[in-house]
């Protein structure tokens, strides 16, 4: 089973690498053919999560009474990368390639010992939003999918006795919002993202697995510079 999982992850990352190569080659040829209709440059963003302090990790409240783990704090998600936009017939397509990181702190309460400890998770993701939109007066309306792949996320919850964490290797979200171009260089966007995949697959406490239903959604503010 471990061999199958390793092969699956290897194939997934290989497919992602091929997709990125195709995307890079496409950008090169499109820029030459439609130089006046393409914008490309660096991009940064910050997103706020809707996961609130006090939310329990297990959705059904079925965690054993002797051990409870609840969310204490969640930092904004910060991302940096690049974008390119091609516009044809009044419609534009804007893929992006971003490296994103965020941190979540949980509070572990052990009823047997009376101890309370903080446990942290830090997420490092590769994000590929693919937005499509059109201009509505001075604004742009846009929507599209967001593909996210875990790079090297870390969790201190694995140090909790009898506790297991199954983090997702990848997820898909849906992003929509508005934007405005300030002159020919500055690109500003405000979007809302609803994740179509669960925040994590499951947790294991004392040998019992519990499905999670928390879904990560966020409002993202992005700033780009067209070169």
C-alpha positions as CSV (number, residue, x, y, z in Angstrom):
1,X,0.0,0.0,0.0
2,X,2.9,2.4,0.9
3,X,4.5,1.6,-2.5
4,X,1.2,2.4,-4.3
5,X,0.9,5.7,-2.4
6,X,4.5,6.7,-3.2
7,X,4.0,5.8,-6.9
8,X,0.8,7.9,-7.0
9,X,2.6,10.9,-5.4
10,X,5.5,10.6,-7.8
11,X,3.2,10.4,-10.8
12,X,1.2,13.4,-9.6
13,X,4.3,15.6,-9.1
14,X,5.7,14.4,-12.5
15,X,2.4,15.5,-14.2
16,X,2.5,18.8,-12.4
17,X,6.1,19.4,-13.7
18,X,5.0,18.6,-17.2
19,X,2.1,20.9,-17.0
20,X,4.3,23.8,-15.8
21,X,6.7,23.2,-18.6
22,X,3.9,23.3,-21.1
23,X,2.6,26.5,-19.5
24,X,6.1,28.1,-19.7
25,X,6.5,27.2,-23.4
26,X,3.0,28.5,-24.2
27,X,3.8,31.8,-22.5
28,X,6.9,32.2,-24.6
29,X,5.2,31.6,-27.9
30,X,2.1,33.7,-27.0
31,X,4.2,36.6,-25.9
32,X,5.9,36.7,-29.3
33,X,2.6,36.4,-31.2
34,X,0.5,38.7,-29.1
35,X,3.0,41.1,-27.6
36,X,0.5,43.9,-27.3
37,X,-2.1,41.8,-25.6
38,X,0.0,40.1,-23.0
39,X,1.0,41.2,-19.5
40,X,3.5,39.3,-17.4
41,X,5.2,40.0,-14.1
42,X,5.6,39.3,-10.4
43,X,2.7,39.0,-8.0
44,X,2.1,39.0,-4.2
45,X,-1.0,38.3,-2.2
46,X,-2.4,37.9,1.3
47,X,-5.5,35.9,2.2
48,X,-7.5,35.7,5.4
49,X,-9.0,32.3,6.4
50,X,-12.6,31.9,7.7
51,X,-11.5,29.2,10.2
52,X,-12.3,30.7,13.6
53,X,-10.6,30.1,17.0
54,X,-12.5,27.5,19.0
55,X,-13.4,25.3,16.0
56,X,-12.8,21.7,16.9
57,X,-10.7,19.6,14.6
58,X,-13.3,16.8,14.4
59,X,-16.5,17.9,12.7
60,X,-18.9,15.8,14.6
61,X,-17.7,16.5,18.2
62,X,-16.8,12.8,18.6
63,X,-13.2,13.3,19.9
64,X,-12.7,11.3,23.1
65,X,-13.5,13.1,26.3
66,X,-10.0,12.6,27.6
67,X,-8.4,14.5,24.7
68,X,-9.7,17.6,22.9
69,X,-7.9,19.6,20.2
70,X,-9.3,22.9,19.1
71,X,-8.2,25.7,16.8
72,X,-6.5,28.6,18.7
73,X,-5.2,30.9,16.0
74,X,-4.7,31.0,12.2
75,X,-2.4,33.4,10.4
76,X,-3.2,34.9,7.0
77,X,-1.9,33.1,3.9
78,X,1.0,34.9,2.2
79,X,1.9,34.1,-1.4
80,X,4.5,35.3,-3.9
81,X,5.1,34.3,-7.5
82,X,4.2,35.5,-11.0
83,X,1.4,35.8,-13.5
84,X,0.8,36.3,-17.2
85,X,-2.4,37.5,-18.9
86,X,-3.4,37.1,-22.5
87,X,-6.5,39.0,-23.9
88,X,-8.4,38.0,-27.0
89,X,-11.8,39.2,-28.2
90,X,-12.6,41.1,-25.0
91,X,-11.9,38.1,-22.7
92,X,-8.7,37.6,-20.8
93,X,-7.1,34.5,-19.3
94,X,-4.7,34.9,-16.4
95,X,-2.8,31.9,-15.0
96,X,-0.6,32.4,-12.0
97,X,2.1,30.4,-10.3
98,X,2.5,31.1,-6.6
99,X,4.3,29.8,-3.5
100,X,2.1,30.2,-0.5
101,X,2.6,29.7,3.3
102,X,0.3,29.9,6.3
103,X,0.3,28.8,10.0
104,X,-2.4,27.3,12.3
105,X,-2.1,26.9,16.1
106,X,-4.1,24.3,17.9
107,X,-4.7,23.9,21.7
108,X,-4.5,20.4,23.1
109,X,-6.3,19.8,26.4
110,X,-5.5,16.5,28.1
111,X,-8.3,15.9,30.6
112,X,-6.4,13.0,32.3
113,X,-3.3,15.0,33.2
114,X,-4.9,18.5,33.2
115,X,-2.2,19.7,30.8
116,X,-2.6,22.2,28.0
117,X,-0.2,22.5,25.1
118,X,0.0,24.5,21.8
119,X,0.5,22.5,18.6
120,X,1.4,24.2,15.3
121,X,0.9,23.3,11.7
122,X,2.7,25.2,8.9
123,X,1.6,24.8,5.3
124,X,3.8,25.3,2.2
125,X,1.8,25.1,-1.0
126,X,2.3,25.5,-4.7
127,X,-0.8,27.3,-6.0
128,X,-1.9,27.7,-9.7
129,X,-5.0,30.0,-10.1
130,X,-6.3,30.1,-13.6
131,X,-8.6,33.1,-13.9
132,X,-10.8,34.2,-16.8
133,X,-12.6,37.5,-17.0
134,X,-13.7,40.6,-18.9
135,X,-13.8,44.4,-18.3
136,X,-16.9,46.0,-16.8
137,X,-16.2,49.7,-17.1
138,X,-13.1,50.5,-15.1
139,X,-13.3,47.1,-13.3
140,X,-12.6,43.5,-14.2
141,X,-14.9,40.7,-13.3
142,X,-13.2,37.3,-13.1
143,X,-13.5,33.7,-11.9
144,X,-11.7,30.4,-12.2
145,X,-10.3,27.3,-10.5
146,X,-7.3,27.3,-8.1
147,X,-5.1,24.1,-8.0
148,X,-3.1,23.7,-4.9
149,X,-0.4,21.1,-4.1
150,X,1.4,20.5,-0.8
151,X,5.1,21.0,-1.0
152,X,6.4,20.4,2.5
153,X,3.8,21.1,5.2
154,X,4.7,20.2,8.8
155,X,2.5,19.4,11.8
156,X,3.3,19.2,15.5
157,X,0.1,17.2,16.0
158,X,2.0,14.1,15.1
159,X,3.7,14.4,18.5
160,X,0.4,13.9,20.3
161,X,0.2,10.4,21.7
162,X,-2.5,8.3,19.9
163,X,-3.1,11.1,17.3
164,X,-2.6,10.8,13.6
165,X,-3.0,13.5,10.9
166,X,-3.7,12.8,7.2
167,X,-2.9,16.0,5.3
168,X,-4.0,16.4,1.7
169,X,-1.5,16.2,-1.1
170,X,-3.6,18.4,-3.3
171,X,-6.9,20.3,-3.4
172,X,-9.0,22.4,-5.8
173,X,-10.8,25.6,-5.1
174,X,-13.0,28.1,-6.9
175,X,-12.1,31.8,-6.9
176,X,-14.1,34.8,-8.1
177,X,-13.9,38.5,-7.7
178,X,-13.1,41.9,-9.2
179,X,-9.9,43.7,-10.2
180,X,-8.7,47.0,-11.5
181,X,-5.6,48.0,-13.6
182,X,-4.0,51.2,-12.4
183,X,-2.4,52.6,-15.5
184,X,-0.4,50.0,-17.6
185,X,1.7,48.6,-14.8
186,X,-0.2,48.1,-11.5
187,X,-2.7,45.2,-11.2
188,X,-5.0,44.9,-8.1
189,X,-7.4,42.1,-7.4
190,X,-9.8,41.2,-4.6
191,X,-11.2,37.7,-4.7
192,X,-13.1,35.2,-2.6
193,X,-12.1,31.5,-2.7
194,X,-14.3,28.6,-1.7
195,X,-12.3,25.3,-1.4
196,X,-14.0,22.4,-3.0
197,X,-11.8,19.9,-1.0
198,X,-11.9,19.3,2.7
199,X,-9.3,21.1,4.8
200,X,-7.8,17.7,5.6
201,X,-9.0,14.2,5.0
202,X,-9.1,12.7,8.5
203,X,-7.7,12.6,12.0
204,X,-7.0,9.4,14.0
205,X,-7.3,9.6,17.8
206,X,-6.8,6.5,19.9
207,X,-7.0,4.2,16.9
208,X,-10.4,5.7,15.7
209,X,-10.6,7.8,12.5
210,X,-12.8,10.8,12.2
211,X,-13.7,12.6,9.0
212,X,-13.2,16.3,8.9
213,X,-15.7,18.7,7.3
214,X,-13.9,22.0,7.8
215,X,-13.4,23.7,4.4
216,X,-10.9,26.5,4.0
217,X,-12.3,29.6,2.3
218,X,-10.7,33.0,2.2
219,X,-10.7,36.5,0.9
220,X,-7.5,37.3,-1.0
221,X,-6.0,40.7,-1.9
222,X,-3.4,40.5,-4.7
223,X,-1.0,43.0,-6.2
224,X,0.8,42.6,-9.5
225,X,3.3,44.5,-11.6
226,X,3.3,44.2,-15.3
227,X,6.8,44.3,-16.8
